[in-house]
Amino acid sequence: MDIDISRNDIAAAQRRIEGDIRRTPLLRIEGRQLGIDGVELWLKLEQLQVGGSFKARGMFNRMRANPVPDAGVVIASGGNAAIAVACAAQSLGVRCEVFLPETSSAAKRDKLSRLGAVVGVVGASYADALAASLERQAQTGALLMHAYDQREVVIGAATLAAEVEAEAGIPDRALVSVGGGGLIAGVCAWFQDRCAIDALEPELAPTLHRARAAGRPVDVEVSGIAADSLGARRIGAIAWELTQRHLSASHLLGDAAIRSAQQAMWSELRLAVEPAAALPLAALTTGIVSPRRDEKVLLVICGANLDPASLAGDAPISAGRARK
């Protein structure tokens, strides 16, 4: 698969969706505030994005770039992409139908209903929901929205990285959570080889990690704390191609470390984020990713569609370690 996404394509997407999305803050702090001495952390706060995650960028871009039929749009998603599509559909005044796996959270289902989407819960995994969405699209002729593996969706995600560079320059390293790969594909498309890019996945959802070991995309079983947003069974074709070119490393993180980092982001910074958004901090506090001293490290805080009750009880950074 030959993927050609240029910086001009990404700049055009920025112009296309600038009236639809938020230019989210870039929080720059000393690493020691989170137990990581010797580095500067750049937190791109996409949990403040329209719909609560970075996904709005790609979904608005696809819908703005294509005619939407009377049947509207249809998507399968663990939740965040569906919420982004529902937000875009509501904003543009089109019908939206969503298929979710049983692993999707009640908070995300409730949000979709409030946005006016027609919601169907199908099967135990994202793959089951995807099959249902494809069948429905064939029946209705709706515009198919893919959670991560469409060119316009990846280009939309890349606008996040473009914003970072416009505000602060190029980081030395970018830490990016991976589900189906739309976000890391976008980050790779923009930064390319101008900084190190590390992919982060839960141990119980090793979609890209397993593909890299096999030398090709393969199906994996997915479960665990972040399965509702990082639960794609197979890495997207676009992400596979772009990560083969530009990815520096791939790492796996345990659920306990992810949960600890999620709680630390709340207790230390008062950032309420979902588990998927905590992987970058978890990678640093566990030492799985160990940047050089004085690196500027970008943490993409990808979303916040969570039940706030899950953050009950402030937790210290139990897995932290300071660099001497």
C-alpha positions as CSV (number, residue, x, y, z in Angstrom):
1,M,0.0,0.0,0.0
2,D,1.5,3.3,-1.1
3,I,0.5,6.1,1.3
4,D,1.3,9.6,0.1
5,I,0.4,12.2,2.7
6,S,2.2,15.6,2.3
7,R,2.5,18.5,4.7
8,N,0.5,20.5,2.1
9,D,-2.3,17.9,2.5
10,I,-2.2,18.4,6.3
11,A,-2.1,22.2,6.0
12,A,-5.2,22.1,3.7
13,A,-7.0,20.0,6.3
14,Q,-6.2,22.6,9.0
15,R,-7.8,25.3,6.9
16,R,-10.8,23.0,6.1
17,I,-11.7,22.2,9.7
18,E,-10.4,25.3,11.5
19,G,-14.0,26.5,12.2
20,D,-15.0,23.1,13.5
21,I,-12.4,22.1,16.0
22,R,-10.5,23.6,19.0
23,R,-6.8,24.5,18.9
24,T,-6.1,22.7,22.1
25,P,-3.5,23.9,24.7
26,L,0.0,22.6,24.8
27,L,1.0,22.4,28.5
28,R,4.8,22.6,29.0
29,I,6.1,21.6,32.4
30,E,9.3,20.4,34.0
31,G,9.3,16.6,34.2
32,R,10.1,16.6,37.9
33,Q,6.5,17.7,38.5
34,L,5.6,14.2,37.6
35,G,8.6,12.4,39.0
36,I,10.7,12.4,35.8
37,D,13.8,14.6,36.3
38,G,15.9,16.1,33.5
39,V,13.3,16.5,30.8
40,E,10.7,18.9,29.6
41,L,7.2,17.5,29.1
42,W,4.9,18.9,26.4
43,L,1.3,17.7,27.1
44,K,-1.0,18.2,24.1
45,L,-4.4,18.4,25.8
46,E,-6.7,16.7,23.3
47,Q,-9.0,15.7,26.0
48,L,-10.3,19.3,25.6
49,Q,-11.1,18.8,21.9
50,V,-14.6,18.8,20.5
51,G,-16.1,15.5,21.5
52,G,-13.5,14.9,24.2
53,S,-10.7,13.4,22.0
54,F,-8.4,14.0,19.0
55,K,-10.8,12.0,16.8
56,A,-12.9,15.1,16.0
57,R,-10.0,16.3,13.7
58,G,-10.2,13.3,11.3
59,M,-14.0,13.0,11.4
60,F,-14.7,16.6,10.5
61,N,-12.0,16.4,7.9
62,R,-13.6,13.4,6.2
63,M,-17.1,14.9,6.3
64,R,-16.0,18.2,5.0
65,A,-14.0,16.6,2.2
66,N,-16.8,14.4,0.9
67,P,-20.5,14.8,0.0
68,V,-22.7,13.4,2.7
69,P,-25.8,11.5,1.3
70,D,-29.3,11.8,2.7
71,A,-28.6,8.5,4.6
72,G,-25.9,10.4,6.6
73,V,-22.9,8.7,8.0
74,V,-22.2,5.3,9.7
75,I,-19.3,4.2,11.8
76,A,-18.1,1.4,14.1
77,S,-16.1,2.4,17.1
78,G,-15.1,1.6,20.6
79,G,-16.5,5.0,21.5
80,N,-14.2,8.0,20.9
81,A,-14.5,8.0,17.1
82,A,-18.2,7.5,17.3
83,I,-18.6,10.4,19.6
84,A,-16.5,12.6,17.2
85,V,-18.6,11.5,14.3
86,A,-21.8,12.2,16.2
87,C,-20.5,15.7,17.2
88,A,-19.6,16.4,13.5
89,A,-22.9,15.1,12.3
90,Q,-24.8,17.2,14.8
91,S,-22.8,20.2,13.8
92,L,-23.4,19.7,10.1
93,G,-27.0,18.6,10.4
94,V,-26.7,15.0,9.1
95,R,-27.9,11.7,10.3
96,C,-25.5,9.5,12.3
97,E,-25.6,5.8,13.0
98,V,-23.1,4.1,15.3
99,F,-22.2,0.5,16.0
100,L,-20.4,-0.2,19.2
101,P,-18.8,-3.4,20.7
102,E,-20.0,-4.6,24.1
103,T,-16.7,-3.4,25.6
104,S,-17.7,0.2,25.0
105,S,-18.3,2.2,28.3
106,A,-21.7,3.3,29.5
107,A,-20.3,6.8,29.6
108,K,-19.6,6.8,25.9
109,R,-23.0,5.2,25.1
110,D,-24.8,7.9,27.1
111,K,-22.8,10.6,25.3
112,L,-23.8,9.2,21.9
113,S,-27.4,9.1,22.8
114,R,-27.3,12.7,24.0
115,L,-25.7,13.7,20.6
116,G,-28.6,12.2,18.7
117,A,-26.9,9.2,17.2
118,V,-28.7,6.0,16.5
119,V,-26.7,3.4,18.5
120,G,-26.4,-0.3,18.0
121,V,-24.3,-2.5,20.4
122,V,-23.0,-5.5,18.4
123,G,-20.6,-8.3,19.4
124,A,-17.7,-8.5,21.8
125,S,-15.1,-6.6,19.8
126,Y,-14.5,-3.7,17.5
127,A,-14.2,-6.2,14.6
128,D,-17.8,-7.3,15.2
129,A,-19.1,-3.7,15.2
130,L,-17.1,-3.0,12.1
131,A,-18.7,-5.9,10.2
132,A,-22.2,-4.6,11.2
133,S,-21.3,-1.1,10.1
134,L,-20.1,-2.3,6.7
135,E,-23.3,-4.3,6.2
136,R,-25.4,-1.2,7.2
137,Q,-23.5,1.1,4.8
138,A,-24.1,-1.3,1.9
139,Q,-27.8,-1.2,2.7
140,T,-28.3,2.5,3.1
141,G,-25.5,4.2,1.0
142,A,-24.4,6.3,4.0
143,L,-20.9,7.8,4.0
144,L,-18.7,5.2,5.7
145,M,-16.6,6.7,8.5
146,H,-13.7,4.5,9.7
147,A,-12.4,5.0,13.2
148,Y,-8.7,5.1,12.0
149,D,-8.0,3.7,8.6
150,Q,-9.1,6.4,6.1
151,R,-6.8,8.9,4.5
152,E,-8.9,12.0,5.5
153,V,-9.0,10.6,9.1
154,V,-5.3,10.3,9.3
155,I,-4.7,13.7,7.8
156,G,-7.0,15.2,10.3
157,A,-5.1,13.6,13.1
158,A,-1.9,15.0,11.7
159,T,-3.2,18.5,12.3
160,L,-2.5,17.9,16.0
161,A,1.2,17.5,15.4
162,A,1.2,20.5,13.1
163,E,-0.3,22.6,15.9
164,V,2.5,21.4,18.3
165,E,5.2,22.5,15.9
166,A,3.6,25.8,15.1
167,E,3.4,26.6,18.8
168,A,6.6,25.2,20.3
169,G,8.8,23.7,17.5
170,I,9.7,20.0,17.0
171,P,10.0,17.9,20.1
172,D,12.9,15.5,20.6
173,R,10.5,12.6,21.2
174,A,6.7,12.0,20.8
175,L,4.9,9.4,22.9
176,V,1.7,8.2,21.2
177,S,-1.0,5.7,22.3
178,V,-2.0,3.2,19.6
179,G,-5.3,1.4,19.0
180,G,-6.0,1.1,15.3
181,G,-3.2,3.6,14.5
182,G,-4.9,6.7,13.1
183,L,-3.2,9.0,15.7
184,I,0.3,7.6,15.4
185,A,-0.1,7.6,11.6
186,G,-0.9,11.3,11.6
187,V,2.0,12.0,14.0
188,C,4.3,10.1,11.7
189,A,2.9,11.8,8.6
190,W,3.7,15.3,10.0
191,F,7.0,14.8,12.0
192,Q,8.3,12.0,9.8
193,D,12.0,11.5,10.8
194,R,12.4,14.9,12.5
195,C,11.9,13.5,16.0
196,A,11.8,10.1,17.7
197,I,8.3,8.6,17.7
198,D,7.4,5.9,20.2
199,A,4.3,3.8,20.0
200,L,2.6,2.8,23.2
201,E,0.1,0.0,23.7
202,P,-1.4,-2.0,26.6
203,E,0.0,-5.5,27.1
204,L,-3.5,-6.8,26.6
205,A,-4.0,-5.0,23.2
206,P,-0.7,-5.3,21.4
207,T,-2.0,-4.6,17.9
208,L,1.0,-2.8,16.4
209,H,3.6,-4.5,18.6
210,R,2.5,-7.9,17.4
211,A,2.4,-6.8,13.8
212,R,6.0,-5.5,14.0
213,A,7.0,-8.9,15.5
214,A,5.3,-10.7,12.6
215,G,6.4,-8.4,9.9
216,R,2.8,-7.7,8.8
217,P,-0.5,-6.8,10.3
218,V,-2.1,-9.7,12.2
219,D,-5.2,-10.2,14.3
220,V,-4.7,-10.1,18.0
221,E,-7.0,-10.7,21.0
222,V,-7.7,-7.4,22.9
223,S,-8.9,-6.8,26.4
224,G,-7.9,-4.8,29.5
225,I,-8.4,-1.3,31.0
226,A,-8.1,0.6,27.7
227,A,-9.9,-1.8,25.4
228,D,-12.8,0.5,24.7
229,S,-10.5,3.0,23.0
230,L,-7.3,1.0,22.1
231,G,-9.1,-2.3,21.3
232,A,-8.6,-2.6,17.5
233,R,-7.9,-6.2,16.6
234,R,-5.6,-5.4,13.7
235,I,-3.5,-2.3,12.9
236,G,-4.8,-0.1,10.1
237,A,-3.1,-0.4,6.7
238,I,-2.3,3.3,6.6
239,A,-0.7,3.2,10.1
240,W,1.2,0.1,9.2
241,E,2.7,1.8,6.2
242,L,3.6,5.0,7.9
243,T,5.0,3.4,11.1
244,Q,7.2,1.2,9.0
245,R,8.8,4.3,7.6
246,H,9.0,6.6,10.6
247,L,8.4,4.8,13.9
248,S,11.4,4.7,16.4
249,A,10.1,2.1,18.9
250,S,7.1,0.2,20.1
251,H,6.4,-0.5,23.8
252,L,3.8,-2.4,25.9
253,L,2.5,-1.3,29.3
254,G,0.6,-3.2,32.0
255,D,-2.9,-2.2,33.1
256,A,-1.6,-1.4,36.6
257,A,0.9,1.1,35.3
258,I,-1.7,2.7,33.0
259,R,-4.2,3.1,35.9
260,S,-1.5,4.5,38.2
261,A,-0.6,7.1,35.5
262,Q,-4.2,8.0,34.9
263,Q,-4.7,8.7,38.6
264,A,-1.5,10.6,38.8
265,M,-2.6,12.9,36.0
266,W,-5.7,13.7,38.1
267,S,-4.0,14.0,41.5
268,E,-0.9,15.9,40.3
269,L,-2.2,18.0,37.4
270,R,-6.0,17.8,37.8
271,L,-6.3,16.4,34.3
272,A,-9.2,14.0,34.0
273,V,-8.3,11.6,31.2
274,E,-9.3,8.1,30.1
275,P,-6.8,5.2,30.4
276,A,-5.7,5.4,26.8
277,A,-4.5,9.0,27.4
278,A,-2.3,7.9,30.3
279,L,0.0,5.6,28.4
280,P,2.6,8.3,27.6
281,L,3.0,9.1,31.3
282,A,3.0,5.5,32.3
283,A,5.8,4.8,29.8
284,L,7.9,7.5,31.5
285,T,7.1,6.7,35.1
286,T,7.9,3.0,34.7
287,G,11.1,3.7,32.8
288,I,9.9,1.7,29.8
289,V,10.7,4.8,27.8
290,S,13.9,6.6,29.1
291,P,14.6,9.8,27.3
292,R,18.0,11.4,27.3
293,R,18.6,14.3,29.7
294,D,17.2,17.6,28.4
295,E,14.9,16.0,25.9
296,K,11.7,17.8,25.1
297,V,9.1,15.0,25.2
298,L,5.6,15.3,23.6
299,L,2.9,13.4,25.4
300,V,-0.3,13.3,23.3
301,I,-3.1,13.3,25.8
302,C,-5.6,11.8,23.4
303,G,-9.0,11.9,25.2
304,A,-11.2,12.1,28.2
305,N,-14.4,10.2,27.6
306,L,-14.5,8.5,30.9
307,D,-16.8,8.1,33.9
308,P,-15.5,10.7,36.4
309,A,-16.3,8.3,39.2
310,S,-13.4,6.1,38.0
311,L,-11.0,8.7,39.3
312,A,-12.3,8.6,42.9
313,G,-9.4,8.8,45.4
314,D,-6.3,10.9,44.6
315,A,-3.3,8.6,44.0
316,P,0.3,9.5,44.2
317,I,2.7,8.6,41.4
318,S,3.4,5.1,42.7
319,A,5.4,4.0,39.7
320,G,7.5,7.2,39.5
321,R,11.2,7.3,39.4
322,A,13.5,10.3,39.3
323,R,16.5,10.5,37.0
324,K,19.8,11.3,38.8
